[in-house]
Amino acid sequence: MLKFMFGAMVGAALALLLAPKSGEELREDVSNQLDDKIEQGKRMARKVSRRARELSDQAQEQMRRIDTSLSAE
């Protein structure tokens, strides 16, 4: 997934650099593309963080169950 995102960013940058636009238009397009990629990165980071929390909670619950079953013996 990371390679895909990197490739997409490089492709977008090259397309912008090769497009016949003024410097101001080009800078605005590059800025907009960068803002979009930053937002995508933030969304992915939130998603990964949420999943890590879920896995941590599951592991803690499993440890409590194991501890409870060992204590009952």
C-alpha positions, 0 to 999 in steps of 0.5 A: 500500500505504501509503495502504491501511494508513493508511486501515485505521488510521484506520478502526480508530481510528474504529470503536474511538472510536465503540464503546460501551466503557469508557475502559479497554477502549478504551485497551487496544483502541487499544494492541493495534491500535497494537502490531499496526500497529507489528509490521506496519510492522516486517515490511514494513521487513524485507521491503523491506530484504531486497529492497534487499539482493538488488537491490544484490547483483545489481547488484554481480554485474552490475558484476563481470561487466562488469568481467571481460568488459572486462578480458578484451578 
